[in-house]
Amino acid sequence: MPIQIGRRRDHNFTEPLGLLSDCHRRIEYFLGVLIAVTGRTPGGLLTHAQRAEVEAALSYFLTASPRHTADEEDSLFPRLRDAHDVAAKRALRLVEQLERDHDIGERHHHAVEGLMRRWLADGGLERGDTARLRGHLAALQSLYRRHIDLEDRELFPAAARLLSARQIAEIGREMAARRSIRSGRMP
């Protein structure tokens, strides 16, 4: 992701809820790359720069995105389920929807990966494949808009209120361990 002047630095593993939100900005960025390339060159020959953009986006979604899902489903969501608080009930309803979103998103990502890889290998896509690719990208964009909004505006603030500092620190350590990092910023 390019450096943006004036942009706030990303959170680190000592601030895992902020780090999860930072990841959302990367998801939006890389999904935007795939949508833009598909819009500018609908199934046609890609330039060297476009190929590099697509490769970077596919690599992100293949490696970093599953870690983000694990950060939520294996670290954050179970702790919210264990919170014995009335306010946790609303958060838990959100969690159930968000887990369904992860499953739906995974299916769309799989289809996008296959179509984009074919485009890169063959130098182009047929009209029907391009239409399917656009459909999967539009579905992902719609899903992520709602999903990210729910997490950034409701779930993460609820988690910050409901979870102890110790639990939040544990989430950060687990996130770092998934990336084999002792501390620092997310790759």
CNS distance restraints for C-alpha pairs under 8 A (distance, minus, plus):
assign (resid   1 and name CA) (resid  26 and name CA) 7.32 0.50 0.50
assign (resid   1 and name CA) (resid  29 and name CA) 7.60 0.50 0.50
assign (resid   3 and name CA) (resid   7 and name CA) 7.93 0.50 0.50
assign (resid  10 and name CA) (resid  18 and name CA) 7.99 0.50 0.50
assign (resid  10 and name CA) (resid  19 and name CA) 6.81 0.50 0.50
assign (resid  10 and name CA) (resid  22 and name CA) 6.24 0.50 0.50
assign (resid  10 and name CA) (resid 185 and name CA) 7.07 0.50 0.50
assign (resid  11 and name CA) (resid  15 and name CA) 5.92 0.50 0.50
assign (resid  11 and name CA) (resid  16 and name CA) 7.42 0.50 0.50
assign (resid  11 and name CA) (resid  18 and name CA) 5.71 0.50 0.50
assign (resid  11 and name CA) (resid  19 and name CA) 4.95 0.50 0.50
assign (resid  11 and name CA) (resid  22 and name CA) 7.08 0.50 0.50
assign (resid  11 and name CA) (resid 185 and name CA) 6.60 0.50 0.50
assign (resid  12 and name CA) (resid  16 and name CA) 6.73 0.50 0.50
assign (resid  12 and name CA) (resid  18 and name CA) 7.90 0.50 0.50
assign (resid  12 and name CA) (resid  19 and name CA) 6.05 0.50 0.50
assign (resid  12 and name CA) (resid 183 and name CA) 7.46 0.50 0.50
assign (resid  12 and name CA) (resid 184 and name CA) 5.26 0.50 0.50
assign (resid  12 and name CA) (resid 185 and name CA) 4.39 0.50 0.50
assign (resid  12 and name CA) (resid 186 and name CA) 6.54 0.50 0.50
assign (resid  13 and name CA) (resid  19 and name CA) 6.87 0.50 0.50
assign (resid  13 and name CA) (resid 172 and name CA) 4.67 0.50 0.50
assign (resid  13 and name CA) (resid 173 and name CA) 6.75 0.50 0.50
assign (resid  13 and name CA) (resid 175 and name CA) 7.10 0.50 0.50
assign (resid  13 and name CA) (resid 176 and name CA) 6.43 0.50 0.50
assign (resid  13 and name CA) (resid 183 and name CA) 6.10 0.50 0.50
assign (resid  13 and name CA) (resid 184 and name CA) 5.99 0.50 0.50
assign (resid  13 and name CA) (resid 185 and name CA) 6.41 0.50 0.50
assign (resid  13 and name CA) (resid 186 and name CA) 7.44 0.50 0.50
assign (resid  14 and name CA) (resid 169 and name CA) 6.25 0.50 0.50
assign (resid  14 and name CA) (resid 172 and name CA) 5.76 0.50 0.50
assign (resid  14 and name CA) (resid 173 and name CA) 7.90 0.50 0.50
assign (resid  14 and name CA) (resid 183 and name CA) 7.81 0.50 0.50
assign (resid  15 and name CA) (resid  19 and name CA) 6.17 0.50 0.50
assign (resid  15 and name CA) (resid 168 and name CA) 7.77 0.50 0.50
assign (resid  15 and name CA) (resid 169 and name CA) 7.68 0.50 0.50
assign (resid  15 and name CA) (resid 172 and name CA) 6.78 0.50 0.50
assign (resid  16 and name CA) (resid  20 and name CA) 6.08 0.50 0.50
assign (resid  16 and name CA) (resid 168 and name CA) 6.91 0.50 0.50
assign (resid  16 and name CA) (resid 169 and name CA) 7.55 0.50 0.50
assign (resid  16 and name CA) (resid 171 and name CA) 6.54 0.50 0.50
assign (resid  16 and name CA) (resid 172 and name CA) 4.87 0.50 0.50
assign (resid  16 and name CA) (resid 175 and name CA) 7.64 0.50 0.50
assign (resid  17 and name CA) (resid  21 and name CA) 6.43 0.50 0.50
assign (resid  17 and name CA) (resid 156 and name CA) 6.09 0.50 0.50
assign (resid  17 and name CA) (resid 160 and name CA) 7.59 0.50 0.50
assign (resid  17 and name CA) (resid 168 and name CA) 7.83 0.50 0.50
assign (resid  18 and name CA) (resid  22 and name CA) 6.15 0.50 0.50
assign (resid  19 and name CA) (resid  23 and name CA) 6.25 0.50 0.50
assign (resid  19 and name CA) (resid 186 and name CA) 7.47 0.50 0.50
assign (resid  20 and name CA) (resid  24 and name CA) 6.67 0.50 0.50
assign (resid  20 and name CA) (resid  68 and name CA) 7.06 0.50 0.50
assign (resid  21 and name CA) (resid  25 and name CA) 6.94 0.50 0.50
assign (resid  21 and name CA) (resid 151 and name CA) 7.96 0.50 0.50
assign (resid  21 and name CA) (resid 152 and name CA) 6.22 0.50 0.50
assign (resid  22 and name CA) (resid  26 and name CA) 6.82 0.50 0.50
assign (resid  23 and name CA) (resid  27 and name CA) 6.26 0.50 0.50
assign (resid  23 and name CA) (resid  68 and name CA) 7.35 0.50 0.50
assign (resid  24 and name CA) (resid  28 and name CA) 6.15 0.50 0.50
assign (resid  24 and name CA) (resid 148 and name CA) 6.60 0.50 0.50
assign (resid  25 and name CA) (resid  29 and name CA) 6.08 0.50 0.50
assign (resid  26 and name CA) (resid  30 and name CA) 6.06 0.50 0.50
assign (resid  27 and name CA) (resid  31 and name CA) 5.97 0.50 0.50
assign (resid  27 and name CA) (resid  61 and name CA) 7.82 0.50 0.50
assign (resid  27 and name CA) (resid  65 and name CA) 7.63 0.50 0.50
assign (resid  28 and name CA) (resid  32 and name CA) 5.93 0.50 0.50
assign (resid  28 and name CA) (resid 144 and name CA) 7.83 0.50 0.50
assign (resid  29 and name CA) (resid  33 and name CA) 6.31 0.50 0.50
assign (resid  30 and name CA) (resid  34 and name CA) 6.51 0.50 0.50
assign (resid  30 and name CA) (resid  56 and name CA) 7.95 0.50 0.50
assign (resid  30 and name CA) (resid  57 and name CA) 4.97 0.50 0.50
assign (resid  30 and name CA) (resid  60 and name CA) 7.53 0.50 0.50
assign (resid  31 and name CA) (resid  35 and name CA) 6.23 0.50 0.50
assign (resid  31 and name CA) (resid  57 and name CA) 7.18 0.50 0.50
assign (resid  31 and name CA) (resid 137 and name CA) 7.60 0.50 0.50
assign (resid  31 and name CA) (resid 141 and name CA) 7.29 0.50 0.50
assign (resid  32 and name CA) (resid  36 and name CA) 5.92 0.50 0.50
assign (resid  33 and name CA) (resid  37 and name CA) 6.10 0.50 0.50
assign (resid  33 and name CA) (resid  53 and name CA) 6.80 0.50 0.50
assign (resid  33 and name CA) (resid  54 and name CA) 7.05 0.50 0.50
assign (resid  33 and name CA) (resid  57 and name CA) 6.99 0.50 0.50
assign (resid  34 and name CA) (resid  38 and name CA) 6.11 0.50 0.50
assign (resid  34 and name CA) (resid  53 and name CA) 7.94 0.50 0.50
assign (resid  34 and name CA) (resid  54 and name CA) 6.22 0.50 0.50
assign (resid  34 and name CA) (resid  57 and name CA) 7.00 0.50 0.50
assign (resid  34 and name CA) (resid 137 and name CA) 7.73 0.50 0.50
assign (resid  35 and name CA) (resid  39 and name CA) 6.06 0.50 0.50
assign (resid  35 and name CA) (resid 134 and name CA) 7.50 0.50 0.50
assign (resid  35 and name CA) (resid 137 and name CA) 6.52 0.50 0.50
assign (resid  36 and name CA) (resid  40 and name CA) 6.05 0.50 0.50
assign (resid  37 and name CA) (resid  41 and name CA) 5.86 0.50 0.50
assign (resid  37 and name CA) (resid  42 and name CA) 7.58 0.50 0.50
assign (resid  37 and name CA) (resid  50 and name CA) 6.61 0.50 0.50
assign (resid  37 and name CA) (resid  54 and name CA) 7.66 0.50 0.50
assign (resid  38 and name CA) (resid  42 and name CA) 4.88 0.50 0.50
assign (resid  38 and name CA) (resid  43 and name CA) 6.79 0.50 0.50
assign (resid  38 and name CA) (resid 130 and name CA) 7.89 0.50 0.50
assign (resid  38 and name CA) (resid 134 and name CA) 7.25 0.50 0.50
assign (resid  41 and name CA) (resid  45 and name CA) 7.08 0.50 0.50
assign (resid  41 and name CA) (resid  46 and name CA) 6.87 0.50 0.50
assign (resid  42 and name CA) (resid 130 and name CA) 6.43 0.50 0.50
assign (resid  43 and name CA) (resid 119 and name CA) 7.01 0.50 0.50
assign (resid  43 and name CA) (resid 124 and name CA) 5.03 0.50 0.50
assign (resid  43 and name CA) (resid 125 and name CA) 4.41 0.50 0.50
assign (resid  43 and name CA) (resid 126 and name CA) 6.52 0.50 0.50
assign (resid  43 and name CA) (resid 127 and name CA) 7.02 0.50 0.50
assign (resid  43 and name CA) (resid 130 and name CA) 5.56 0.50 0.50
assign (resid  44 and name CA) (resid 123 and name CA) 7.10 0.50 0.50
assign (resid  44 and name CA) (resid 124 and name CA) 4.84 0.50 0.50
assign (resid  44 and name CA) (resid 125 and name CA) 6.61 0.50 0.50
assign (resid  45 and name CA) (resid 123 and name CA) 5.46 0.50 0.50
assign (resid  45 and name CA) (resid 124 and name CA) 5.57 0.50 0.50
assign (resid  46 and name CA) (resid  50 and name CA) 5.68 0.50 0.50
assign (resid  46 and name CA) (resid  51 and name CA) 5.98 0.50 0.50
assign (resid  46 and name CA) (resid 120 and name CA) 7.90 0.50 0.50
assign (resid  46 and name CA) (resid 123 and name CA) 7.03 0.50 0.50
assign (resid  46 and name CA) (resid 124 and name CA) 7.79 0.50 0.50
assign (resid  47 and name CA) (resid  51 and name CA) 6.14 0.50 0.50
assign (resid  48 and name CA) (resid  52 and name CA) 6.27 0.50 0.50
assign (resid  49 and name CA) (resid  53 and name CA) 6.22 0.50 0.50
assign (resid  50 and name CA) (resid  54 and name CA) 6.09 0.50 0.50
assign (resid  51 and name CA) (resid  55 and name CA) 6.06 0.50 0.50
assign (resid  51 and name CA) (resid 120 and name CA) 7.11 0.50 0.50
assign (resid  52 and name CA) (resid  56 and name CA) 6.12 0.50 0.50
assign (resid  53 and name CA) (resid  57 and name CA) 6.20 0.50 0.50
assign (resid  54 and name CA) (resid  58 and name CA) 6.06 0.50 0.50
assign (resid  54 and name CA) (resid 116 and name CA) 7.84 0.50 0.50
assign (resid  55 and name CA) (resid  59 and name CA) 5.98 0.50 0.50
assign (resid  56 and name CA) (resid  60 and name CA) 6.15 0.50 0.50
assign (resid  57 and name CA) (resid  61 and name CA) 6.29 0.50 0.50
assign (resid  58 and name CA) (resid  62 and name CA) 6.00 0.50 0.50
assign (resid  58 and name CA) (resid 113 and name CA) 6.68 0.50 0.50
assign (resid  59 and name CA) (resid  63 and name CA) 6.09 0.50 0.50
assign (resid  59 and name CA) (resid  64 and name CA) 7.93 0.50 0.50
assign (resid  60 and name CA) (resid  64 and name CA) 5.25 0.50 0.50
assign (resid  60 and name CA) (resid  65 and name CA) 6.50 0.50 0.50
assign (resid  61 and name CA) (resid  65 and name CA) 4.87 0.50 0.50
assign (resid  61 and name CA) (resid  66 and name CA) 7.31 0.50 0.50
assign (resid  61 and name CA) (resid 109 and name CA) 7.69 0.50 0.50
assign (resid  62 and name CA) (resid  66 and name CA) 6.95 0.50 0.50
assign (resid  63 and name CA) (resid  67 and name CA) 6.97 0.50 0.50
assign (resid  64 and name CA) (resid  68 and name CA) 6.37 0.50 0.50
assign (resid  65 and name CA) (resid  69 and name CA) 6.36 0.50 0.50
assign (resid  66 and name CA) (resid  70 and name CA) 6.19 0.50 0.50
assign (resid  67 and name CA) (resid  71 and name CA) 6.02 0.50 0.50
assign (resid  67 and name CA) (resid 175 and name CA) 7.98 0.50 0.50
assign (resid  67 and name CA) (resid 178 and name CA) 6.97 0.50 0.50
assign (resid  67 and name CA) (resid 179 and name CA) 7.95 0.50 0.50
assign (resid  68 and name CA) (resid  72 and name CA) 6.44 0.50 0.50
assign (resid  69 and name CA) (resid  73 and name CA) 5.98 0.50 0.50
assign (resid  69 and name CA) (resid 102 and name CA) 7.13 0.50 0.50
assign (resid  70 and name CA) (resid  74 and name CA) 5.18 0.50 0.50
assign (resid  70 and name CA) (resid  75 and name CA) 7.15 0.50 0.50
assign (resid  71 and name CA) (resid  75 and name CA) 5.27 0.50 0.50
assign (resid  71 and name CA) (resid  76 and name CA) 6.49 0.50 0.50
assign (resid  71 and name CA) (resid 171 and name CA) 7.61 0.50 0.50
assign (resid  71 and name CA) (resid 174 and name CA) 7.62 0.50 0.50
assign (resid  71 and name CA) (resid 175 and name CA) 5.87 0.50 0.50
assign (resid  72 and name CA) (resid  76 and name CA) 4.75 0.50 0.50
assign (resid  72 and name CA) (resid  77 and name CA) 5.71 0.50 0.50
assign (resid  73 and name CA) (resid  77 and name CA) 5.26 0.50 0.50
assign (resid  73 and name CA) (resid  78 and name CA) 6.96 0.50 0.50
assign (resid  73 and name CA) (resid  99 and name CA) 7.36 0.50 0.50
assign (resid  74 and name CA) (resid  78 and name CA) 6.46 0.50 0.50
assign (resid  75 and name CA) (resid  79 and name CA) 6.72 0.50 0.50
assign (resid  75 and name CA) (resid 171 and name CA) 5.59 0.50 0.50
assign (resid  75 and name CA) (resid 174 and name CA) 7.04 0.50 0.50
assign (resid  75 and name CA) (resid 175 and name CA) 7.90 0.50 0.50
assign (resid  76 and name CA) (resid  80 and name CA) 6.41 0.50 0.50
assign (resid  76 and name CA) (resid 171 and name CA) 6.60 0.50 0.50
assign (resid  77 and name CA) (resid  81 and name CA) 6.21 0.50 0.50
assign (resid  77 and name CA) (resid  92 and name CA) 7.97 0.50 0.50
assign (resid  77 and name CA) (resid  95 and name CA) 6.56 0.50 0.50
assign (resid  78 and name CA) (resid  82 and name CA) 6.27 0.50 0.50
assign (resid  79 and name CA) (resid  83 and name CA) 6.30 0.50 0.50
assign (resid  79 and name CA) (resid 163 and name CA) 7.52 0.50 0.50
assign (resid  79 and name CA) (resid 167 and name CA) 7.61 0.50 0.50
assign (resid  80 and name CA) (resid  88 and name CA) 6.61 0.50 0.50
assign (resid  80 and name CA) (resid  91 and name CA) 7.33 0.50 0.50
assign (resid  80 and name CA) (resid  92 and name CA) 6.89 0.50 0.50
assign (resid  80 and name CA) (resid 159 and name CA) 6.88 0.50 0.50
assign (resid  80 and name CA) (resid 162 and name CA) 7.57 0.50 0.50
assign (resid  80 and name CA) (resid 163 and name CA) 7.37 0.50 0.50
assign (resid  81 and name CA) (resid  88 and name CA) 7.44 0.50 0.50
assign (resid  81 and name CA) (resid  92 and name CA) 6.38 0.50 0.50
assign (resid  83 and name CA) (resid  88 and name CA) 6.33 0.50 0.50
assign (resid  83 and name CA) (resid 162 and name CA) 6.89 0.50 0.50
assign (resid  83 and name CA) (resid 163 and name CA) 7.27 0.50 0.50
assign (resid  84 and name CA) (resid  88 and name CA) 6.98 0.50 0.50
assign (resid  85 and name CA) (resid  89 and name CA) 7.36 0.50 0.50
assign (resid  85 and name CA) (resid 162 and name CA) 7.57 0.50 0.50
assign (resid  87 and name CA) (resid  91 and name CA) 7.02 0.50 0.50
assign (resid  87 and name CA) (resid 158 and name CA) 7.87 0.50 0.50
assign (resid  87 and name CA) (resid 162 and name CA) 7.82 0.50 0.50
assign (resid  88 and name CA) (resid  92 and name CA) 6.02 0.50 0.50
assign (resid  88 and name CA) (resid 158 and name CA) 7.68 0.50 0.50
assign (resid  88 and name CA) (resid 162 and name CA) 7.14 0.50 0.50
assign (resid  89 and name CA) (resid  93 and name CA) 6.40 0.50 0.50
assign (resid  90 and name CA) (resid  94 and name CA) 6.50 0.50 0.50
assign (resid  91 and name CA) (resid  95 and name CA) 6.22 0.50 0.50
assign (resid  91 and name CA) (resid 154 and name CA) 7.72 0.50 0.50
assign (resid  91 and name CA) (resid 155 and name CA) 5.96 0.50 0.50
assign (resid  91 and name CA) (resid 158 and name CA) 6.81 0.50 0.50
assign (resid  92 and name CA) (resid  96 and name CA) 6.37 0.50 0.50
assign (resid  93 and name CA) (resid  97 and name CA) 6.68 0.50 0.50
assign (resid  94 and name CA) (resid  98 and name CA) 6.08 0.50 0.50
assign (resid  94 and name CA) (resid 150 and name CA) 7.56 0.50 0.50
assign (resid  94 and name CA) (resid 155 and name CA) 7.17 0.50 0.50
assign (resid  95 and name CA) (resid  99 and name CA) 6.07 0.50 0.50
assign (resid  96 and name CA) (resid 100 and name CA) 6.48 0.50 0.50
assign (resid  97 and name CA) (resid 101 and name CA) 6.23 0.50 0.50
assign (resid  98 and name CA) (resid 102 and name CA) 6.28 0.50 0.50
assign (resid  98 and name CA) (resid 147 and name CA) 6.53 0.50 0.50
assign (resid  99 and name CA) (resid 103 and name CA) 6.57 0.50 0.50
assign (resid 100 and name CA) (resid 104 and name CA) 6.32 0.50 0.50
assign (resid 101 and name CA) (resid 105 and name CA) 5.85 0.50 0.50
assign (resid 101 and name CA) (resid 143 and name CA) 7.01 0.50 0.50
assign (resid 101 and name CA) (resid 147 and name CA) 7.14 0.50 0.50
assign (resid 102 and name CA) (resid 106 and name CA) 6.04 0.50 0.50
assign (resid 103 and name CA) (resid 107 and name CA) 6.64 0.50 0.50
assign (resid 104 and name CA) (resid 108 and name CA) 6.58 0.50 0.50
assign (resid 105 and name CA) (resid 109 and name CA) 6.04 0.50 0.50
assign (resid 105 and name CA) (resid 140 and name CA) 6.31 0.50 0.50
assign (resid 105 and name CA) (resid 143 and name CA) 7.35 0.50 0.50
assign (resid 106 and name CA) (resid 110 and name CA) 6.12 0.50 0.50
assign (resid 107 and name CA) (resid 111 and name CA) 6.46 0.50 0.50
assign (resid 108 and name CA) (resid 112 and name CA) 6.16 0.50 0.50
assign (resid 108 and name CA) (resid 136 and name CA) 5.53 0.50 0.50
assign (resid 108 and name CA) (resid 137 and name CA) 7.59 0.50 0.50
assign (resid 108 and name CA) (resid 139 and name CA) 7.53 0.50 0.50
assign (resid 108 and name CA) (resid 140 and name CA) 6.68 0.50 0.50
assign (resid 109 and name CA) (resid 113 and name CA) 5.95 0.50 0.50
assign (resid 109 and name CA) (resid 136 and name CA) 7.73 0.50 0.50
assign (resid 109 and name CA) (resid 140 and name CA) 7.81 0.50 0.50
assign (resid 110 and name CA) (resid 114 and name CA) 6.34 0.50 0.50
assign (resid 111 and name CA) (resid 115 and name CA) 6.23 0.50 0.50
assign (resid 111 and name CA) (resid 133 and name CA) 7.62 0.50 0.50
assign (resid 111 and name CA) (resid 136 and name CA) 7.19 0.50 0.50
assign (resid 112 and name CA) (resid 116 and name CA) 5.87 0.50 0.50
assign (resid 112 and name CA) (resid 133 and name CA) 6.00 0.50 0.50
assign (resid 112 and name CA) (resid 136 and name CA) 6.49 0.50 0.50
assign (resid 112 and name CA) (resid 137 and name CA) 7.17 0.50 0.50
assign (resid 113 and name CA) (resid 117 and name CA) 5.96 0.50 0.50
assign (resid 114 and name CA) (resid 118 and name CA) 6.20 0.50 0.50
assign (resid 115 and name CA) (resid 119 and name CA) 6.18 0.50 0.50
assign (resid 115 and name CA) (resid 125 and name CA) 7.99 0.50 0.50
assign (resid 115 and name CA) (resid 129 and name CA) 7.05 0.50 0.50
assign (resid 115 and name CA) (resid 133 and name CA) 6.49 0.50 0.50
assign (resid 116 and name CA) (resid 120 and name CA) 6.18 0.50 0.50
assign (resid 116 and name CA) (resid 133 and name CA) 7.89 0.50 0.50
assign (resid 117 and name CA) (resid 121 and name CA) 6.08 0.50 0.50
assign (resid 118 and name CA) (resid 122 and name CA) 5.81 0.50 0.50
assign (resid 118 and name CA) (resid 123 and name CA) 7.93 0.50 0.50
assign (resid 118 and name CA) (resid 124 and name CA) 7.76 0.50 0.50
assign (resid 118 and name CA) (resid 125 and name CA) 7.38 0.50 0.50
assign (resid 119 and name CA) (resid 123 and name CA) 5.44 0.50 0.50
assign (resid 119 and name CA) (resid 124 and name CA) 4.79 0.50 0.50
assign (resid 119 and name CA) (resid 125 and name CA) 5.36 0.50 0.50
assign (resid 120 and name CA) (resid 124 and name CA) 7.06 0.50 0.50
assign (resid 125 and name CA) (resid 129 and name CA) 5.99 0.50 0.50
assign (resid 125 and name CA) (resid 130 and name CA) 5.96 0.50 0.50
assign (resid 126 and name CA) (resid 130 and name CA) 6.16 0.50 0.50
assign (resid 127 and name CA) (resid 131 and name CA) 6.18 0.50 0.50
assign (resid 128 and name CA) (resid 132 and name CA) 6.25 0.50 0.50
assign (resid 129 and name CA) (resid 133 and name CA) 6.05 0.50 0.50
assign (resid 130 and name CA) (resid 134 and name CA) 6.17 0.50 0.50
assign (resid 131 and name CA) (resid 135 and name CA) 6.16 0.50 0.50
assign (resid 132 and name CA) (resid 136 and name CA) 6.25 0.50 0.50
assign (resid 133 and name CA) (resid 137 and name CA) 6.14 0.50 0.50
assign (resid 134 and name CA) (resid 138 and name CA) 5.98 0.50 0.50
assign (resid 135 and name CA) (resid 139 and name CA) 6.14 0.50 0.50
assign (resid 136 and name CA) (resid 140 and name CA) 6.16 0.50 0.50
assign (resid 137 and name CA) (resid 141 and name CA) 6.09 0.50 0.50
assign (resid 138 and name CA) (resid 142 and name CA) 6.18 0.50 0.50
assign (resid 139 and name CA) (resid 143 and name CA) 6.05 0.50 0.50
assign (resid 140 and name CA) (resid 144 and name CA) 5.89 0.50 0.50
assign (resid 141 and name CA) (resid 145 and name CA) 6.09 0.50 0.50
assign (resid 142 and name CA) (resid 146 and name CA) 6.57 0.50 0.50
assign (resid 143 and name CA) (resid 147 and name CA) 5.92 0.50 0.50
assign (resid 144 and name CA) (resid 148 and name CA) 5.52 0.50 0.50
assign (resid 144 and name CA) (resid 149 and name CA) 7.97 0.50 0.50
assign (resid 145 and name CA) (resid 149 and name CA) 6.05 0.50 0.50
assign (resid 146 and name CA) (resid 150 and name CA) 6.18 0.50 0.50
assign (resid 147 and name CA) (resid 151 and name CA) 6.31 0.50 0.50
assign (resid 148 and name CA) (resid 152 and name CA) 5.86 0.50 0.50
assign (resid 149 and name CA) (resid 153 and name CA) 5.68 0.50 0.50
assign (resid 149 and name CA) (resid 154 and name CA) 7.68 0.50 0.50
assign (resid 150 and name CA) (resid 154 and name CA) 5.32 0.50 0.50
assign (resid 150 and name CA) (resid 155 and name CA) 6.28 0.50 0.50
assign (resid 151 and name CA) (resid 155 and name CA) 4.52 0.50 0.50
assign (resid 151 and name CA) (resid 156 and name CA) 5.63 0.50 0.50
assign (resid 152 and name CA) (resid 156 and name CA) 5.68 0.50 0.50
assign (resid 152 and name CA) (resid 157 and name CA) 7.30 0.50 0.50
assign (resid 153 and name CA) (resid 157 and name CA) 6.66 0.50 0.50
assign (resid 154 and name CA) (resid 158 and name CA) 6.06 0.50 0.50
assign (resid 155 and name CA) (resid 159 and name CA) 6.05 0.50 0.50
assign (resid 156 and name CA) (resid 160 and name CA) 6.16 0.50 0.50
assign (resid 157 and name CA) (resid 161 and name CA) 6.41 0.50 0.50
assign (resid 158 and name CA) (resid 162 and name CA) 6.01 0.50 0.50
assign (resid 159 and name CA) (resid 163 and name CA) 5.56 0.50 0.50
assign (resid 160 and name CA) (resid 164 and name CA) 7.82 0.50 0.50
assign (resid 160 and name CA) (resid 168 and name CA) 7.85 0.50 0.50
assign (resid 163 and name CA) (resid 167 and name CA) 5.97 0.50 0.50
assign (resid 163 and name CA) (resid 168 and name CA) 6.51 0.50 0.50
assign (resid 164 and name CA) (resid 168 and name CA) 6.31 0.50 0.50
assign (resid 165 and name CA) (resid 169 and name CA) 6.09 0.50 0.50
assign (resid 166 and name CA) (resid 170 and name CA) 6.18 0.50 0.50
assign (resid 167 and name CA) (resid 171 and name CA) 6.32 0.50 0.50
assign (resid 168 and name CA) (resid 172 and name CA) 6.42 0.50 0.50
assign (resid 169 and name CA) (resid 173 and name CA) 6.31 0.50 0.50
assign (resid 170 and name CA) (resid 174 and name CA) 6.15 0.50 0.50
assign (resid 171 and name CA) (resid 175 and name CA) 6.13 0.50 0.50
assign (resid 172 and name CA) (resid 176 and name CA) 6.22 0.50 0.50
assign (resid 173 and name CA) (resid 177 and name CA) 6.10 0.50 0.50
assign (resid 173 and name CA) (resid 182 and name CA) 7.72 0.50 0.50
assign (resid 173 and name CA) (resid 183 and name CA) 7.88 0.50 0.50
assign (resid 174 and name CA) (resid 178 and name CA) 6.26 0.50 0.50
assign (resid 175 and name CA) (resid 179 and name CA) 6.76 0.50 0.50
assign (resid 176 and name CA) (resid 180 and name CA) 6.04 0.50 0.50
assign (resid 176 and name CA) (resid 181 and name CA) 4.86 0.50 0.50
assign (resid 176 and name CA) (resid 182 and name CA) 6.06 0.50 0.50
assign (resid 176 and name CA) (resid 183 and name CA) 6.43 0.50 0.50
assign (resid 176 and name CA) (resid 186 and name CA) 7.92 0.50 0.50
assign (resid 177 and name CA) (resid 181 and name CA) 5.75 0.50 0.50
assign (resid 177 and name CA) (resid 182 and name CA) 6.96 0.50 0.50
